[in-house]
Amino acid sequence: QDIADRAASSYTKEFLFAQSNNDRQLLAMVETALQRIREGAFGECVNCGNEINAKRLEAVPWTRYCIECQEKLEKGQLEEAHE
């Protein structure tokens, strides 16, 4: 293989790895949401305990945070809760 072929092969491997990693992360979030359903905690923010807006749950059913806490998390003002 020449250098261009090796680069293309390497890029393809990295792309597929990233894609499968994202799929695993999404699956883990869905499984956690299903666990919250079984526990009766689905729809509650894991940080503040407030109810998560129904439209937010419809758009992102595996979300663990209300919109306010999600914004804090993205700004680095909130430490991610581990379940």
Summary of the structure (lengths in Angstrom):
residues: 83
radius of gyration: 18.0
end to end distance: 46.5
largest distance: 57.7
contacts: 178
relative contact order: 0.11
helix: 61%
strand: 2%
